[in-house]
Amino acid sequence: MPAIKPTALALPDSSSFLKIRALQGNQSKANLKTSTQSYLFYFGSFGIGLTEIDIKNETDSFKFEMKDLSLDLGFQMTSSFSIGAGMHGQRTNAKAEEKNEDFYAWNSKKSSGYGVFANYGFNFGFLDFLIGVRSLRYSFEDFEHTSSVSTTILSK
């Protein structure tokens, strides 16, 4: 009877032990604009990096801005495919401005969030052409408005 041999996940070849992957993207739709810049440094199969995300949205009554710098951890499944996740950084801030006569600006004091991503690279010599997808989820609480007279906090 033939013996069953255990198999393991193949790691990327050793010729690409150190790899830098950068991904940049912009999206505009009506009053919504997003910009993402991501840099990951891979050591073998494991990567660490940063992602900067800017989101701007404008409605009839509000102008909304969010900036985030997240710490990302990635895992290279094959020499071309990688997955990962990131946690938002301390720089995350949301700002909402009311469009009325008084023009109030509200800043978030509490935030949480995460992102997950997947990238696929097409190899062209020493360069990889990357395509990827990133999904984000953020939550903001305790918005504060400060004027010359008082401070107002919107909280749960």
C-alpha atoms as one frame of an Amber mdcrd trajectory, in Angstrom:
protein
   0.000   0.000   0.000   1.503   3.401  -0.965   2.332   5.772   1.891   0.604
   9.150   2.119   3.096  11.980   2.106   2.250  15.186   3.993   2.432  18.382
   1.965   3.102  21.929   3.099   2.313  25.381   1.768   5.057  26.367  -0.667
   6.885  29.527   0.294   8.069  32.045  -2.302  11.446  31.188  -3.809  14.540
  32.375  -1.976  15.586  34.660  -4.849  12.901  37.124  -3.711  13.536  36.971
   0.052  13.437  40.779   0.329  10.638  42.467  -1.581   9.063  45.927  -1.478
   5.515  46.296  -2.716   3.899  49.708  -3.217   0.317  50.272  -4.299  -1.306
  53.643  -4.975  -4.882  54.350  -5.957  -7.398  57.178  -6.348 -11.138  57.117
  -6.803 -13.567  59.930  -7.554 -17.318  59.634  -7.726 -19.628  62.669  -7.632
 -18.690  64.387  -4.330 -16.597  61.491  -2.949 -12.805  61.376  -3.361 -10.449
  58.754  -1.932  -6.697  58.327  -2.091  -4.670  55.336  -0.866  -0.917  54.781
  -0.727   0.419  51.502   0.640   4.004  50.326   1.184   4.864  46.811   2.404
   8.308  45.339   3.034   8.391  41.539   2.737  11.025  39.377   4.400  10.400
  35.947   2.941   6.666  35.359   3.272   5.958  37.945   5.971   5.523  41.657
   5.403   5.059  44.821   7.418   4.139  48.247   6.121   2.072  51.412   6.247
  -1.010  52.595   4.406  -2.119  56.211   4.185  -5.783  56.788   3.383  -7.539
  60.114   2.706 -11.308  60.312   2.195 -13.294  63.458   1.351 -17.052  63.614
   0.909 -19.347  66.583   0.500 -23.130  66.764   0.806 -25.548  69.694   0.770
 -25.164  70.207   4.530 -21.772  68.702   5.479 -18.183  68.486   4.303 -16.462
  65.360   5.669 -12.715  64.557   5.763 -10.910  61.539   7.176  -7.187  60.774
   7.281  -5.664  57.528   8.496  -2.251  55.948   8.755  -2.527  52.205   9.412
   0.029  49.567  10.309  -0.299  46.614   7.918   0.832  43.012   8.252   0.985
  40.913   5.096   1.546  37.285   4.185   2.793  36.228   0.762   0.896  33.033
  -0.107   2.813  32.517  -3.382   5.412  34.598  -5.189   2.524  36.534  -6.797
  -0.380  36.523  -4.306  -0.417  38.190  -0.883  -3.064  38.919   1.751  -3.028
  41.039   4.869  -4.760  43.224   7.416  -4.152  46.585   9.015  -5.199  48.424
  12.156  -5.801  52.136  12.143  -3.136  54.337  13.668  -3.230  57.131  16.217
  -3.367  59.665  13.388  -6.897  58.643  12.402  -9.188  61.649  12.578 -12.550
  62.546  11.129 -13.650  66.126  10.640 -17.161  67.204   9.667 -18.005  70.806
   8.822 -21.583  72.047   8.790 -22.499  74.266   5.861 -24.669  76.927   7.437
 -24.367  80.514   8.625 -22.469  79.527  11.801 -20.077  77.093  10.025 -19.353
  74.588  12.808 -16.384  72.229  12.509 -16.646  68.939  14.437 -13.576  66.761
  15.180 -13.717  63.143  16.352 -12.039  62.305  19.645 -12.493  58.520  19.528
 -12.038  56.163  16.582 -11.577  52.516  15.714 -11.125  50.671  12.473  -9.407
  48.038  10.391  -8.759  47.063   6.805  -8.132  43.816   4.928  -6.456  43.511
   1.559  -5.325  41.134  -1.169  -2.780  41.835  -3.927  -1.758  39.929  -7.028
   1.511  40.704  -8.807   2.503  40.095 -12.417   6.276  39.769 -12.684   8.135
  41.866 -15.287  11.841  41.266 -14.660  12.689  42.738 -11.284   9.347  44.657
 -11.092   5.887  43.394 -10.177   2.756  45.024 -11.599   0.196  44.861  -8.764
  -3.571  44.795  -8.729  -5.344  44.685  -5.419  -8.458  45.191  -3.383  -8.812
  46.743   0.092 -11.876  46.799   2.322 -12.061  49.325   5.180 -14.287  49.743
   8.223 -14.134  52.773  10.514 -16.143  54.002  13.466 -15.970  57.523  14.936
 -17.418  58.752  18.219 -17.357  61.770  20.498 -17.344  64.630  18.050 -16.291
  67.956  19.563 -16.836  71.550  18.483 -14.914  74.378  20.131 -15.793  78.027
  19.753 -14.449  81.130  21.457 -17.218  80.827  24.066 -17.713  77.089  24.717
 -16.950  73.476  23.830 -19.760  71.166  22.705 -19.346  67.379  22.605 -21.655
  64.990  20.732 -21.404  61.591  22.382 -23.383  58.370  22.800
